[in-house]
Amino acid sequence: MPEILELMSLSHPLAQPYQNLTGRQMKRDGLFIAESENVILAALEKGCRPLSLLMERQHIAGKGKQLVERCHVPVLTGSDELLQSLTGFALSRGILCAMERPEEIPAAAVLQNARRIAVLENVVDGTNIGALFRSAAALGMDGILLTPTCCDPLQRRAARVSMGAVFRIPYAFLDAPLPLLKQHGFSTAALALTENALSIRDERLHQAEKLALFLGAEGDGLQPDTIAACDFTVIIPMHHHMKSLNVAAAGAVAFWELGK
């Protein structure tokens, strides 16, 4: 039977991973926090090792019962006020799990046997990262490359928004993705607003055996050097005088149109 620990203060050693730590600090410590049953189950399927669970009392014998029985780790609980003070937010999803980070894979392994790749440059918002991973997994992309300034996909909010997709699609961080993509035979397409951009419906894009789609930072978009180095520049046709979409929405459209 798992150990149930009633927290009376924020100083318990097992409570430390849940305190308002930065994503960088969590990554340095080799940890991440999974939020909600869907995300925790996806992480367990990936082979991530749970360290503890944190949940409201009502969930221990309720919707968290399956996780409690499966994880075999201490279960932390306490008053709503204490749990909110501990985490810095209301437990809207009810259940958190402190877990060890999975081993990172090299970028070349992400490209192996892949035909469609998403490349994210300087995308810093966790909600956008999570939405992009969810769309990429659902709409036919084989993997994702991220530049080092992107938000960590295992950041709590990013993983939650992805509905666990961060554990279902391979990804890697890489300083300069273009040379490796060229080495693996990928054509490259930058989603950007330029005068010579192709429509996303252009047959040259659909006929590419291997295609990598580059999406850039919120607001600024892709760096000019990145756009210039790609084989194609691509736009999504717009109506009602709109010029662009949010990066997560643009990614979903592009993955649907050009995915497998």
N, C-alpha and C positions, 0 to 999 in steps of 0.2 A: 504494500500500500504506500503510495507516495506520501512524503512528509508535507503536511499543511502548516505553513508558518504564518501566524497572525502578526503582521508588522505593527509595532507600537510607536516606532520612530523611523526616521530616514537613515539611521546610522548602521543598520544591519548590513554586514558585508555582502550578502547575496542581493541586496537592493541596489548596489552601486551601479551595475550596468544600465539600470533604468533611469538613473538621474539624468538631468538635462545635458548630456554630453554632446559635443560636436561630432559630426560625421567623421571628420578627420581623426579625432581622438579614438572613436570606436574602431576605425579601420586600423589604426596603429596598434590597438590592443587585440586585434584579431577577432573582433566581435561584431555582431549586428543585432538589431532588434526587429523581429518579425511581428507584424500586427495583423490580427484577424485570423480566423480558422483557415481560410483559403490559402493565405500566404504561408502560414506555419506548416500546413500539410504539404504544400509545394516544396518548401525548403526541406522537409523531412524526406520527401521522395527523391530530392537531389542528393541526399546523404549528409546534410548538415546536422551537426551534433547539438542537441538542445542542452542548455545548462540549467535553466529554471523557467518557470511560468509565472506570470503575474496576471491576476484576474480578480474581478469583483466576486464577492462571496457567492452570489446567486448562480454564477456560472460553473462553480466547481462540480456540482452534481447536475448541472443543466447542460448548456450547449458546449461547455468546455470539458465535459466528462470524457469524451473520446480522446482528447489530447492528453488529459491527465493520465489516463490509463496507458496510453501509447508511449509517452515520453519518459516515464519513470524518473522524474526529476523533482526537486522541491517545488512546491506551489506556494507562491507568496500572495497574500491578500491583506485586506485592511479596510478601514473606512474610506468612503468616497473622497473625503477631504484629504486624507493622508496620501492616497494613491495619486490624486491630482497634484498635490504638492511634490510628490516624488518625481513624476514624469513631466510635469509642466503643462499638461493638457488633460482634458476629460477623456476617459477611456470609452470613446464612442463605439469602438468595436469590441470592447469588453475584455479582450485577451491579448497579452503580449508574451513573447518568448525570447529570452536571451539565447543566442546561438553562436557557435563558432563559425567564422567565415569559411566558405569553401575555398579550396585551392584555386588560385587563378590559373587560367590556361593561356598559352601563347597565342598571339594573333594569327600565326600561321595555321594553328589548329582550327580556329574559327573559319578560315577560308577553305580548308580542306573539304573537297566534294561539294562546296557551296556554289550556287548559281546566282543568287540574289543576296546582296549585302547592304545594310544601312550603315552609313557613316555619320556620326553625330559630332559636330565641331562646336565646342564652347557652349553647349546647352547646359545651363546651370540650375534651372528650376526643377525640383524633384517631381512636381506634378507632370511637367512635360516629359521628363525622362520616363516616368512610369507609363504614361499614355503611349509614348512612342514604342516602348517595349511590348506593351499589350497589343498594339496594332501590328507591329512587325511579326510577332509570334502568330497572330490570328490570320494575317493576310499574305502569307507565303514567303517571308524573308527567312533566309537560312542562318543569319548571324548578324551581329552588330559590332562595329568598331567605334570607340569613343576616344576623343582627344583627352589628355590628362586634366584639362580644366572643367570637364563635364561633371555634373553631379554624380556621385556614387550610386549606381543602380540599387545597392543594398541599403541605402538610406531609408529610414522607416517609411516615410511618406511615399517615396518613389516605388518601393516594393509593394506597398499597399495599393497604390493607384494601378500598378501593373497587374493586379489580381494574381500575383505569383508568376507572371511571365518572365521575370528576371531570373527564375530558376529553370525555365523551360527552353530558352533560346541562348545559344552560346554567345559570349561577348568577351572583348578584351580591350584594354587601354593601349593606345599607340600614339607616339609623338607625331609621326609623319606617315599616315596610312597610304598615301598615293604610291610610293615606290613598291611596297609589298603587294598592293593590289595589281599593279602592272606586271610584277613578277609572276603572279598567279593567273594572268590572262584576263583580267577584268577590264571592261570598258567602264568609264566613270562619267557620271552625270551629276552636275551641280544644280540644285533647285535654287534659282536666283532670278531676280528681275533685271534682265539685260535686253538690249535691243535685238540681238541676234539669237535669242533663246528659241528653242524648239517647243512646240506644244507637247504636252505629256502623251498625247495620242500618236505622235510621230512613229512611223513604222520602224525607223532605224533603232529606236529604243526597244521596241518589242522584239526585234529580231536579234538583239544582242544575246549571245550564248551565256555570257557572264556579265552582270551589271551591278555596279555599286552606286547607290544613291546618296549624295551628300546633302545633309541638312545642317543649317547654321544656327547661330545664337539667336535668342529672343531679341527682337528689335534690330540688331545690326546684321543679322544673316551671316552668310559665309564670308570669309576673308577674301579680298580681291585676288590674292595669289592662288588661293585654292580654286576659285572659279576659273582663272586663266589656265590652270594646269589640268583641268578636267577635259575629257573628250567632248562632252556636250554640256550646254546650259539649257535648263528645262524650266518651263513655266506651266502652271495650271491655269487654263483660261478662266477669266473672271467675268462677272456680270455686275450691273448696278454701280459701275464706277469704283468697285472695290479693287484694290491692288494686290492684296496678299491675304494669306490665312495664318493663324497661329501655327507655330512650327509643328505641334502635335497633330493638328488637323491636316496640315499640308502633308505630313508624313503618312497619315492614314490614307489619303487620296492617292498618293504616289505608290504606296505599297499595294493598294487594291488594283491600280491600273497596271503596274509593272512587275508585280510579284509573280510567283510561279504559276 
